[in-house]
Amino acid sequence: MDESKKLIVPIVSSEHLTSPDSWQLSEFEYGMIIAHNAFTRWMVRCMSAAGHQDFSPLDVLVLHNVNHRNREKRLADICFVLHVEDTHTVNYALKKLVKLDLLQKEKRGKEIFYKTTEEGAHVCKEYRDIRERCLTSVYRNLEKEGSEISEAASLMRLLSGLYDQASRAAASL
């Protein structure tokens, strides 16, 4: 065997959870852990640079989701798209964003619809501008085609289904 291949040791999240045929899953989990933490830290710092401190990662996600395609959204729509099971956390974020005048709400029958205000759309644009300067410009220098990122995103969506199925199975034990 090539000497350089002997030196490659998988970086796993929890060695005690692995078995000889599943270390790749733990390696993937560790990648998700550090990517999740880096991404949430990025969202909060980017929003802070856009002039809004004290935002949680969920606040940022909810604001951008409501602003997406300039369409009104219901709580259930937001939770579904963001894959959030605990609607109370999203509802809290919505109330916070309405109070900050970044979102407005309109009650129709029993449903409440949310959309971004002019200020909310402006904040999303500021976030995008900062994202372009700090993140996207560097990404463009790394990956010209974008295919590896697309493949990784596809794999993550596929594996999220595996984790969803496993969580349902664990809940029934």
C-alpha positions as a printed Julia matrix, in Angstrom:
173×3 Matrix{Float64}:
   0.0    0.0     0.0
   1.12   3.52   -0.77
   2.65   5.14    2.35
   0.59   8.33    1.9
  -2.66   6.33    2.02
  -1.68   4.8     5.39
  -1.52   8.29    6.9
  -5.11   9.18    5.99
  -7.23   8.79    9.1
 -10.95   9.53    8.94
 -12.05  12.48   11.05
 -15.22  11.32   12.76
 -17.6   12.98   15.19
 -17.69  10.15   17.72
 -15.37   7.19   17.21
 -17.31   5.13   19.76
 -20.41   5.23   17.49
 -18.67   3.88   14.4
 -18.44   0.36   13.09
 -16.07  -0.86   10.37
 -18.65  -0.29    7.65
 -20.13   3.01    8.89
 -17.2    5.32    9.68
 -18.03   7.36    6.57
 -21.39   8.27    8.13
 -19.66   9.53   11.27
 -17.18  11.43    9.1
 -20.14  13.04    7.32
 -21.78  13.87   10.67
 -18.64  15.63   11.86
 -18.61  17.64    8.65
 -22.26  18.59    9.24
 -21.53  19.61   12.84
 -18.72  21.97   11.96
 -20.5   23.26    8.83
 -23.69  23.91   10.83
 -21.83  25.82   13.51
 -19.83  27.82   10.97
 -22.97  28.6     8.96
 -25.01  29.74   11.97
 -22.1   31.9    13.16
 -21.86  33.37    9.64
 -25.57  34.2     9.46
 -25.53  36.0    12.81
 -22.36  37.96   12.01
 -23.54  38.88    8.53
 -26.85  40.12    9.93
 -24.94  42.09   12.55
 -22.83  43.67    9.8
 -26.1   44.56    8.06
 -27.04  46.55   11.16
 -29.12  44.09   13.16
 -27.59  42.6    16.29
 -29.22  40.09   18.62
 -30.59  37.94   15.82
 -30.6   34.18   16.24
 -29.83  32.0    13.23
 -33.53  31.1    13.08
 -34.5   34.8    13.0
 -32.23  35.25    9.97
 -33.6   32.16    8.22
 -37.21  33.21    8.84
 -36.62  36.73    7.52
 -34.99  35.45    4.33
 -37.65  32.77    3.86
 -40.49  35.28    4.13
 -38.66  37.61    1.72
 -38.09  34.74   -0.76
 -39.84  35.4    -4.08
 -41.71  38.32   -2.51
 -44.66  36.09   -1.6
 -46.73  36.05    1.55
 -46.13  33.07    3.8
 -48.01  31.37    6.62
 -46.37  29.92    9.73
 -46.99  26.4     8.41
 -45.35  27.27    5.07
 -42.26  28.65    6.77
 -41.91  25.67    9.1
 -42.37  23.26    6.2
 -39.75  24.87    3.96
 -37.23  25.35    6.77
 -37.96  21.84    8.06
 -38.64  23.11   11.59
 -40.81  20.88   13.73
 -41.24  23.23   16.69
 -43.61  25.89   15.35
 -43.31  27.91   18.57
 -39.7   28.85   17.79
 -40.64  30.08   14.31
 -43.67  31.91   15.7
 -41.4   33.65   18.23
 -39.05  34.71   15.4
 -42.02  36.03   13.38
 -43.25  38.11   16.33
 -39.76  39.51   16.86
 -39.4   40.42   13.18
 -42.86  42.08   13.13
 -41.95  44.08   16.25
 -38.75  45.24   14.52
 -40.86  46.32   11.51
 -39.03  43.93    9.19
 -42.18  41.89    8.57
 -45.85  42.73    8.53
 -48.72  40.4     9.13
 -52.26  40.23    7.88
 -54.96  38.04    9.35
 -57.36  36.42    6.89
 -59.91  34.23    8.56
 -57.97  31.97   10.9
 -54.71  32.3     8.98
 -51.99  34.92    9.42
 -49.89  35.81    6.37
 -46.46  37.41    6.67
 -44.51  39.48    4.17
 -41.44  41.66    4.36
 -41.79  45.38    4.86
 -39.75  47.83    2.83
 -37.24  47.9     5.7
 -37.17  44.07    5.81
 -36.44  43.88    2.08
 -33.71  46.5     2.55
 -32.1   44.44    5.33
 -32.18  41.34    3.08
 -30.47  43.36    0.35
 -27.81  44.6     2.79
 -27.24  41.0     3.91
 -26.88  39.96    0.26
 -24.37  42.73   -0.42
 -22.26  41.68    2.57
 -22.59  38.04    1.48
 -21.29  38.99   -1.97
 -18.28  40.86   -0.53
 -17.31  38.37    2.16
 -18.41  34.94    0.97
 -19.51  34.69   -2.64
 -16.47  36.48   -4.05
 -14.16  33.96   -2.33
 -16.35  31.03   -3.41
 -16.11  32.15   -7.04
 -12.33  31.92   -6.83
 -12.5   28.37   -5.45
 -15.09  26.77   -7.69
 -15.69  27.88  -11.26
 -18.3   25.28  -12.19
 -20.14  24.9    -8.89
 -20.8   21.22   -9.6
 -19.09  19.9    -6.45
 -21.15  22.21   -4.26
 -24.35  21.15   -6.07
 -23.46  17.48   -5.62
 -22.76  18.02   -1.92
 -26.08  19.87   -1.49
 -27.91  17.03   -3.24
 -26.23  14.46   -0.99
 -27.12  16.47    2.12
 -30.8   16.62    1.09
 -30.76  12.88    0.43
 -29.17  12.1     3.78
 -31.6   14.43    5.59
 -34.32  11.98    4.53
 -32.32   9.13    6.04
 -31.99  11.06    9.32
 -35.72  11.91    9.28
 -36.62   8.26    8.85
 -34.21   7.26   11.62
 -35.64   9.9    13.97
 -39.16   8.59   13.39
 -37.93   5.05   14.07
 -36.16   6.19   17.27
 -39.31   8.01   18.43
 -41.3    4.79   18.15
 -38.89   2.76   20.35
